[in-house]
Each structure stands twice: as structure tokens, then as C-alpha cells.
Amino acid sequence: MSKNAKRAYVSILGALGVIILLVGIFTELDLTIGLIVAIACWIGSGILGRYWGVKKKKD
């Protein structure tokens, strides 16, 4: 798998965390559940990025 594909998977997982957090805030879903799942997604994307050797771009 190429570096760009790995970076895309890590970015999608991070974005999924943001979406879940927003769903938890703006819907009937409990905020704490949304926050816990979002943090789990962000930690998972960090671990996956470190494992695959994908580093964030510095602007």
C-alpha cells in the first residue's frame, strides 16, 4: 500500500471521529458516548499512523 493511501486511511479515521463527535453534540445521542467514541477514533488513527509510519504534514 502506498504512503498516500495510508495517509488517506488515517485521515478518514480522524474525520470519522469529528463526525461522531458532532453527531453526539447535535442529536439525541448522549454526548459522553459520542465523545468517548470520537476519542477512541482519534487514538486509533494516531496509533495506526505511527504503525504505518505516516507523519502529519507541517505547513
N, C-alpha and C positions, 0 to 999 in steps of 0.2 A: 504494500500500500504506500502511496506517495505521501510526502510531508504535507502537501496541500489537502489531501483527503483526510489525513489525521487531524490537521488543524480545523477542518470543517466539522468533523465529528465532535471535537472538544468545544467548539463554538456553539454548535447546535445544542449540546447538553447544557451549557451555561445559559443560553437563551431560553431553554425549556424551564430552567429554574426561575427565571424572571417571569415567564408566563404563568407558572404555577403560583408564584407569589402574588401576582396581580389578580388571579382568579380567587385566591384566598381572601384578598382585601375587598374586592368588589362584588362578591357573590355570597350566597348563603353558607358556603363552605367556611368552616371555622378558621380563623386567622392563624392560630397556632399550628394547625395541621399543614396549612399552606406554607407557613414559614419553615417548619421542620423539613418538609419535602423539598423546598427550594434550597435550603442549606445543604441537604444531602446531595442534590444535583450539582451544586457548586463544588462541594468537596470531591464528589466523584469526577467531575471534569478536571479538577486540579490534579488528582491522582492519576487519571488517565493521561493527561498532558505530560506529566512528569515521567510516567512509564514509557510513553511513546517518544519522549524527547522533543516535544513540541513546546517552543517557547513563545511567549507573547511578543508581539512587535512593539518596539519602543518608538514613539513618534518623535 
